[in-house]
Amino acid sequence: MEKDEKFYKELNDLIDKYGFNKGELDSYKAICDESNRQIKKRMAEANLKNYNTDRYKVNYIVSERTSINEAKLISLIHSFNVPNSLGIIKTREYIDEDALESAIYNNEIPDELVDRMSECMDKKKVVSLKLTAKRGE
């Protein structure tokens, strides 16, 4: 029975330490995020690209990221009647789960196919912790 007591005492200690440290981490993250936001705002207002204190140096960097608006580009390509033979625009196959469910319900696909559909399911275990501080302690 000693082993069980030791196990649960260690688990209890680990959970308490984790709870305390997670709370500290979350509060420091919130403080850091707010400081980061304020520094960016003030440097932008003063049009500063870098600034030094006695202990730190900070650079204000503005970078631009570009991504394609696929729907807009597809529409533009279609408006110029670019031939499909060029293979620029592809068709993506996907499962319409509502249509599949309806076809199964209405017996419109073979039973053998329905039986084998489970082979196509991927299962993954996800382990997570949800920590909640006790109130009043």
Backbone as a chain_set.jsonl record, in Angstrom:
{"seq": "MEKDEKFYKELNDLIDKYGFNKGELDSYKAICDESNRQIKKRMAEANLKNYNTDRYKVNYIVSERTSINEAKLISLIHSFNVPNSLGIIKTREYIDEDALESAIYNNEIPDELVDRMSECMDKKKVVSLKLTAKRGE", "coords": {"N": [[0.822, -1.206, 0.0], [2.105, 1.153, 0.49], [3.392, 1.897, -1.858], [1.29, 2.792, -3.48], [0.445, 5.026, -2.003], [2.712, 6.641, -2.163], [2.856, 7.009, -4.937], [0.438, 8.453, -5.446], [0.895, 10.702, -3.87], [3.119, 11.82, -5.184], [1.94, 12.286, -7.686], [-0.031, 14.118, -6.929], [1.611, 16.233, -6.027], [2.932, 16.851, -8.444], [0.76, 17.728, -10.041], [-0.093, 19.967, -8.593], [2.241, 21.598, -8.759], [2.383, 21.876, -11.545], [-0.041, 23.226, -12.041], [0.411, 25.656, -10.642], [2.742, 26.642, -11.991], [1.785, 26.76, -14.635], [-0.184, 28.7, -14.38], [1.455, 30.885, -13.732], [2.968, 31.039, -16.111], [0.926, 31.617, -17.997], [0.056, 34.126, -17.042], [2.381, 35.65, -17.311], [2.709, 35.46, -20.062], [0.497, 36.893, -20.992], [1.18, 39.428, -20.021], [3.578, 39.86, -21.436], [2.609, 39.762, -24.099], [0.973, 42.058, -24.125], [2.887, 44.064, -23.596], [4.481, 43.778, -25.878], [2.63, 44.533, -27.851], [2.201, 47.229, -27.126], [4.806, 48.308, -27.409], [5.229, 48.001, -30.19], [3.171, 49.666, -31.124], [3.955, 52.215, -30.11], [6.494, 52.556, -31.267], [5.789, 52.599, -33.945], [4.208, 54.9, -34.022], [6.179, 56.827, -33.483], [7.76, 56.479, -35.613], [10.039, 54.843, -35.471], [12.694, 52.665, -36.214], [14.497, 51.155, -34.828], [15.535, 50.729, -31.423], [17.321, 51.374, -28.432], [17.847, 50.339, -25.099], [19.371, 50.481, -21.85], [19.667, 47.818, -21.399], [18.533, 46.3, -23.459], [17.99, 45.792, -26.998], [15.849, 46.702, -29.564], [14.291, 45.941, -32.628], [12.175, 47.285, -35.019], [10.345, 45.768, -37.298], [8.847, 45.637, -40.395], [7.275, 43.408, -42.353], [6.169, 41.982, -45.401], [3.785, 39.68, -46.322], [2.779, 37.534, -48.851], [0.006, 36.022, -50.35], [-1.952, 33.887, -52.426], [-5.164, 34.706, -53.547], [-7.093, 32.31, -54.257], [-9.712, 31.876, -55.289], [-10.305, 34.324, -56.506], [-8.238, 34.484, -58.42], [-8.795, 32.218, -59.987], [-11.265, 32.955, -61.029], [-10.464, 35.189, -62.528], [-8.741, 33.961, -64.424], [-10.612, 32.325, -65.742], [-12.166, 34.358, -66.865], [-10.602, 35.207, -68.96], [-10.787, 33.177, -70.692], [-8.878, 31.068, -70.735], [-7.498, 28.122, -71.995], [-8.578, 24.923, -70.775], [-6.916, 22.836, -71.266], [-4.354, 23.561, -70.652], [-3.991, 22.938, -68.047], [-3.939, 24.502, -65.746], [-5.897, 25.093, -63.85], [-7.162, 22.955, -61.476], [-9.286, 20.192, -60.547], [-10.557, 19.34, -57.452], [-11.136, 16.379, -55.794], [-13.467, 15.349, -53.339], [-15.137, 14.012, -50.464], [-18.555, 14.171, -50.216], [-20.124, 14.242, -47.421], [-22.811, 14.33, -46.604], [-24.177, 13.458, -48.901], [-23.085, 10.897, -49.097], [-24.002, 9.735, -46.708], [-26.765, 9.812, -47.21], [-26.886, 8.132, -49.465], [-26.097, 5.712, -48.331], [-28.142, 5.345, -46.44], [-30.335, 5.095, -48.139], [-29.798, 2.733, -49.382], [-28.282, 2.748, -51.782], [-25.749, 2.151, -52.517], [-23.407, -0.571, -52.78], [-23.539, -3.156, -50.244], [-21.116, -4.372, -49.573], [-19.269, -2.341, -50.085], [-20.049, -0.462, -48.153], [-19.492, -1.957, -45.878], [-16.704, -2.083, -46.056], [-15.897, 0.514, -45.729], [-15.025, 1.249, -43.206], [-12.362, 0.637, -43.23], [-11.207, 2.852, -44.197], [-11.059, 4.713, -42.274], [-9.192, 6.751, -40.161], [-7.804, 6.633, -37.009], [-6.845, 8.457, -34.183], [-5.303, 8.907, -31.144], [-5.611, 11.49, -28.861], [-4.04, 13.069, -26.333], [-4.644, 15.15, -23.648], [-4.534, 17.766, -21.179], [-6.719, 19.354, -18.944], [-6.667, 21.997, -16.934], [-7.908, 23.368, -14.016], [-8.143, 25.932, -11.725], [-8.851, 25.627, -8.261], [-11.508, 27.23, -6.657], [-11.292, 29.735, -4.161], [-8.998, 28.911, -2.911]], "CA": [[0.0, 0.0, 0.0], [3.002, 2.302, 0.508], [3.659, 2.298, -3.235], [0.138, 3.573, -3.931], [0.471, 6.318, -1.323], [3.818, 7.405, -2.747], [2.441, 7.363, -6.3], [-0.567, 9.511, -5.42], [1.511, 11.916, -3.332], [3.915, 12.406, -6.27], [0.996, 12.806, -8.684], [-0.625, 15.314, -6.334], [2.636, 17.286, -6.066], [3.135, 17.239, -9.851], [-0.405, 18.499, -10.501], [-0.046, 21.279, -7.93], [3.329, 22.362, -9.377], [1.965, 22.195, -12.909], [-1.07, 24.264, -11.949], [1.045, 26.917, -10.266], [3.62, 27.111, -13.071], [0.95, 27.092, -15.808], [-0.78, 29.999, -14.062], [2.521, 31.879, -13.88], [3.267, 31.142, -17.54], [-0.176, 32.311, -18.66], [0.023, 35.543, -16.668], [3.53, 36.3, -17.939], [2.445, 35.547, -21.505], [-0.418, 38.023, -21.184], [1.965, 40.648, -19.79], [4.502, 40.009, -22.572], [1.831, 40.099, -25.296], [0.549, 43.453, -24.024], [4.087, 44.891, -23.761], [4.831, 43.682, -27.288], [1.671, 45.359, -28.592], [2.456, 48.634, -26.8], [6.088, 48.693, -28.021], [4.98, 48.146, -31.631], [2.338, 50.856, -31.32], [4.733, 53.427, -29.84], [7.555, 52.694, -32.263], [5.138, 52.993, -35.198], [3.823, 56.312, -33.866], [7.393, 57.648, -33.514], [8.465, 56.097, -36.829], [11.346, 54.314, -35.074], [13.003, 51.339, -36.759], [15.186, 50.438, -33.761], [15.668, 51.499, -30.189], [18.169, 50.709, -27.442], [17.829, 50.716, -23.682], [20.635, 50.053, -21.246], [19.728, 46.358, -21.337], [17.974, 45.611, -24.615], [17.891, 46.451, -28.294], [14.662, 46.215, -30.26], [14.143, 46.371, -34.017], [10.797, 47.3, -35.499], [10.445, 45.243, -38.657], [7.594, 45.445, -41.108], [7.467, 42.526, -43.495], [4.944, 41.763, -46.157], [3.58, 38.294, -46.744], [1.861, 37.48, -49.972], [-0.63, 34.74, -50.63], [-2.873, 33.978, -53.569], [-6.597, 34.531, -53.354], [-7.343, 31.348, -55.326], [-11.026, 32.086, -55.915], [-10.2, 35.508, -57.362], [-7.379, 34.153, -59.55], [-9.541, 31.289, -60.844], [-12.263, 33.768, -61.732], [-9.742, 35.994, -63.513], [-8.3, 33.062, -65.504], [-11.814, 31.971, -66.51], [-12.642, 35.517, -67.629], [-9.766, 35.324, -70.146], [-11.011, 31.953, -71.472], [-7.648, 30.287, -70.855], [-7.916, 26.735, -72.241], [-8.401, 23.934, -69.703], [-5.856, 21.91, -71.652], [-3.098, 24.001, -70.049], [-3.913, 22.294, -66.736], [-3.669, 25.488, -64.689], [-6.933, 24.941, -62.829], [-7.404, 21.546, -61.186], [-10.484, 19.847, -59.806], [-10.244, 18.589, -56.241], [-12.167, 15.45, -55.379], [-13.68, 15.251, -51.906], [-16.33, 13.256, -50.108], [-19.714, 14.907, -49.718], [-20.582, 13.333, -46.38], [-24.282, 14.274, -46.607], [-24.578, 12.6, -50.016], [-22.696, 9.543, -48.732], [-24.957, 9.279, -45.696], [-28.045, 9.599, -47.889], [-26.765, 6.948, -50.321], [-26.091, 4.545, -47.442], [-29.492, 5.239, -45.867], [-31.282, 4.676, -49.191], [-29.302, 1.484, -49.982], [-27.919, 3.033, -53.17], [-24.398, 1.661, -52.779], [-23.323, -1.975, -52.357], [-23.252, -3.445, -48.836], [-19.69, -4.663, -49.444], [-18.589, -1.047, -49.999], [-20.369, 0.099, -46.84], [-18.733, -2.743, -44.895], [-15.267, -1.803, -46.165], [-15.615, 1.931, -45.468], [-14.302, 1.398, -41.938], [-10.938, 0.546, -43.543], [-10.755, 4.184, -44.609], [-11.091, 5.599, -41.112], [-7.959, 6.884, -39.396], [-8.067, 6.998, -35.621], [-5.669, 8.985, -33.515], [-5.576, 9.278, -29.764], [-5.069, 12.784, -28.483], [-4.003, 13.183, -24.881], [-4.52, 16.544, -23.234], [-4.892, 18.055, -19.799], [-7.44, 20.587, -18.693], [-6.366, 22.346, -15.557], [-8.754, 24.432, -13.496], [-7.8, 26.273, -10.342], [-9.963, 25.536, -7.321], [-11.894, 28.552, -6.152], [-11.182, 29.946, -2.737], [-7.779, 28.326, -2.316]], "C": [[0.862, 1.264, 0.0], [3.256, 2.838, -0.884], [2.519, 3.159, -3.773], [0.131, 4.957, -3.3], [1.546, 7.219, -1.913], [3.44, 7.892, -4.15], [1.475, 8.544, -6.281], [-0.035, 10.803, -4.817], [2.33, 12.612, -4.415], [3.02, 12.999, -7.348], [0.362, 14.094, -8.193], [0.351, 16.489, -6.4], [2.865, 17.786, -7.493], [1.994, 18.112, -10.354], [-0.394, 19.885, -9.881], [1.049, 22.162, -8.523], [2.956, 22.807, -10.781], [0.938, 23.322, -12.903], [-0.489, 25.62, -11.621], [1.864, 27.478, -11.417], [2.839, 27.497, -14.319], [0.293, 28.446, -15.599], [0.231, 31.126, -14.216], [2.83, 32.124, -15.356], [2.187, 31.947, -18.26], [-0.201, 33.795, -18.307], [1.206, 36.296, -17.269], [3.333, 36.445, -19.444], [1.528, 36.725, -21.798], [0.315, 39.348, -21.013], [2.889, 40.907, -20.979], [3.758, 40.398, -23.85], [1.401, 41.56, -25.281], [1.742, 44.397, -24.197], [4.512, 44.924, -25.226], [3.93, 44.589, -28.126], [1.94, 46.849, -28.374], [3.756, 49.132, -27.437], [5.903, 48.917, -29.516], [4.194, 49.42, -31.917], [3.159, 52.135, -31.159], [5.847, 53.637, -30.865], [6.966, 53.103, -33.611], [4.753, 54.468, -35.152], [5.027, 57.233, -34.001], [8.229, 57.372, -34.757], [9.899, 55.646, -36.526], [11.532, 52.923, -35.651], [13.786, 50.498, -35.755], [15.333, 51.366, -32.566], [16.478, 50.678, -29.2], [17.874, 51.238, -26.052], [19.189, 50.316, -23.136], [20.786, 48.529, -21.321], [19.282, 45.632, -22.605], [18.027, 46.47, -25.866], [16.66, 45.857, -28.966], [14.642, 46.785, -31.675], [12.676, 46.248, -34.394], [10.846, 46.932, -36.975], [9.051, 45.068, -39.235], [7.893, 44.575, -42.315], [6.119, 42.284, -44.156], [4.887, 40.311, -46.593], [2.518, 38.284, -47.822], [1.286, 36.082, -50.102], [-1.635, 34.959, -51.752], [-4.305, 33.805, -53.098], [-7.042, 33.633, -54.506], [-8.668, 31.592, -56.043], [-10.979, 33.25, -56.898], [-9.367, 35.212, -58.61], [-8.08, 33.2, -60.521], [-10.571, 32.052, -61.664], [-11.608, 34.599, -62.835], [-9.305, 35.135, -64.697], [-9.483, 32.653, -66.372], [-12.282, 33.134, -67.381], [-11.823, 35.745, -68.905], [-9.861, 34.087, -71.038], [-9.714, 31.184, -71.742], [-8.047, 28.815, -71.011], [-7.623, 25.806, -71.067], [-7.247, 22.988, -69.99], [-4.495, 22.314, -71.08], [-2.918, 23.418, -68.641], [-3.638, 23.233, -65.584], [-4.648, 25.311, -63.522], [-7.247, 23.455, -62.686], [-8.731, 21.385, -60.459], [-10.07, 18.993, -58.62], [-11.419, 17.674, -55.907], [-12.256, 15.452, -53.861], [-14.966, 14.491, -51.664], [-17.397, 14.22, -49.598], [-20.37, 13.986, -48.693], [-22.102, 13.241, -46.306], [-24.783, 13.353, -47.715], [-24.247, 11.143, -49.718], [-23.682, 8.961, -47.729], [-26.315, 8.966, -46.316], [-28.009, 8.334, -48.744], [-26.751, 5.676, -49.484], [-27.496, 4.297, -46.91], [-30.486, 4.686, -46.879], [-30.83, 3.414, -49.932], [-28.931, 1.65, -51.453], [-26.48, 2.62, -53.51], [-24.283, 0.25, -52.207], [-22.959, -2.13, -50.875], [-21.77, -3.708, -48.611], [-18.887, -3.368, -49.317], [-18.819, -0.429, -48.621], [-19.565, -0.625, -45.76], [-17.258, -2.375, -44.899], [-14.91, -0.346, -45.873], [-14.843, 2.131, -44.167], [-12.795, 1.292, -42.138], [-10.344, 1.926, -43.865], [-10.739, 5.181, -43.453], [-9.741, 5.578, -40.417], [-8.335, 7.324, -37.996], [-6.761, 7.435, -34.984], [-6.07, 9.359, -32.101], [-4.886, 10.605, -29.474], [-5.163, 12.881, -26.967], [-3.821, 14.648, -24.526], [-4.887, 16.657, -21.759], [-5.704, 19.335, -19.769], [-7.261, 20.88, -17.211], [-7.245, 23.509, -15.141], [-8.366, 24.688, -12.05], [-9.034, 26.141, -9.474], [-10.263, 26.926, -6.812], [-11.735, 28.608, -4.645], [-9.954, 29.342, -2.084], [-6.568, 29.082, -2.793]], "O": [[0.411, 2.324, -0.436], [3.331, 4.048, -1.096], [2.767, 4.154, -4.454], [-0.153, 5.948, -3.972], [1.322, 8.409, -2.135], [3.679, 9.048, -4.499], [1.666, 9.519, -7.008], [-0.465, 11.889, -5.207], [2.261, 13.832, -4.563], [3.298, 14.08, -7.867], [0.231, 15.055, -8.951], [-0.025, 17.598, -6.779], [2.977, 18.989, -7.727], [2.228, 19.121, -11.019], [-0.657, 20.873, -10.566], [0.82, 23.347, -8.766], [3.179, 23.955, -11.165], [1.047, 24.268, -13.683], [-0.846, 26.622, -12.241], [1.711, 28.643, -11.784], [3.195, 28.464, -14.993], [0.217, 29.252, -16.526], [-0.083, 32.186, -14.756], [2.939, 33.268, -15.796], [2.494, 32.849, -19.039], [-0.45, 34.634, -19.174], [1.063, 37.444, -17.69], [3.745, 37.445, -20.032], [1.759, 37.472, -22.749], [0.093, 40.285, -21.78], [2.975, 42.032, -21.471], [4.217, 41.261, -24.598], [1.457, 42.231, -26.311], [1.624, 45.42, -24.871], [4.862, 45.981, -25.75], [4.403, 45.318, -28.997], [1.911, 47.636, -29.32], [3.805, 50.25, -27.949], [6.373, 49.921, -30.052], [4.518, 50.163, -32.844], [3.064, 53.04, -31.988], [6.11, 54.766, -31.28], [7.584, 53.876, -34.343], [4.948, 55.199, -36.123], [4.91, 58.315, -34.576], [9.292, 57.967, -34.934], [10.842, 56.015, -37.225], [10.626, 52.093, -35.582], [13.749, 49.269, -35.814], [15.268, 52.59, -32.676], [16.349, 49.456, -29.13], [17.675, 52.438, -25.857], [20.056, 49.864, -23.883], [21.903, 48.013, -21.306], [19.624, 44.466, -22.8], [18.099, 47.698, -25.803], [16.456, 44.643, -28.936], [14.937, 47.961, -31.889], [12.028, 45.238, -34.123], [11.335, 47.704, -37.799], [8.187, 44.43, -38.633], [8.669, 44.956, -43.191], [5.069, 42.377, -43.52], [5.841, 39.786, -47.168], [1.488, 38.949, -47.709], [1.999, 35.086, -49.977], [-2.099, 36.074, -51.987], [-4.62, 32.881, -52.349], [-7.334, 34.119, -55.599], [-8.734, 31.521, -57.271], [-11.544, 33.174, -57.989], [-9.722, 35.622, -59.715], [-7.97, 33.358, -61.737], [-10.722, 31.812, -62.862], [-12.136, 34.699, -63.942], [-9.479, 35.534, -65.848], [-9.377, 32.634, -67.598], [-12.742, 32.926, -68.503], [-12.296, 36.404, -69.831], [-9.121, 33.955, -72.012], [-9.489, 30.709, -72.855], [-8.858, 28.315, -70.231], [-6.565, 25.888, -70.443], [-6.668, 22.407, -69.073], [-3.579, 21.492, -71.03], [-1.807, 23.412, -68.11], [-3.148, 22.799, -64.541], [-4.259, 25.373, -62.356], [-7.56, 22.783, -63.669], [-9.233, 22.321, -59.837], [-9.317, 18.032, -58.774], [-12.553, 18.131, -55.757], [-11.239, 15.548, -53.174], [-15.79, 14.346, -52.567], [-17.163, 14.987, -48.664], [-21.09, 13.057, -49.059], [-22.635, 12.182, -45.977], [-25.701, 12.561, -47.502], [-25.028, 10.249, -50.043], [-24.141, 7.83, -47.883], [-26.938, 7.96, -45.976], [-28.964, 7.558, -48.759], [-27.332, 4.667, -49.884], [-27.981, 3.165, -46.929], [-31.371, 3.905, -46.529], [-31.391, 3.06, -50.969], [-29.234, 0.784, -52.274], [-26.053, 2.731, -54.66], [-24.983, -0.09, -51.254], [-22.182, -1.349, -50.326], [-21.219, -3.317, -47.582], [-17.937, -3.299, -48.537], [-17.882, 0.069, -47.997], [-19.026, 0.001, -44.847], [-16.626, -2.357, -43.843], [-13.729, -0.012, -45.781], [-14.083, 3.092, -44.044], [-12.025, 1.794, -41.32], [-9.13, 2.122, -43.809], [-10.438, 6.359, -43.646], [-9.207, 4.51, -40.118], [-9.095, 8.276, -37.817], [-5.707, 6.847, -35.224], [-7.067, 10.051, -31.892], [-3.718, 10.801, -29.809], [-6.25, 12.784, -26.395], [-2.929, 15.31, -25.057], [-5.477, 15.746, -21.178], [-5.405, 20.287, -20.49], [-7.662, 20.094, -16.354], [-7.318, 24.52, -15.838], [-8.274, 23.758, -11.249], [-10.135, 26.497, -9.892], [-9.348, 27.712, -6.565], [-12.014, 27.635, -3.944], [-9.866, 29.265, -0.858], [-5.445, 28.752, -2.412]]}, "num_chains": 1, "name": "protein.A"}
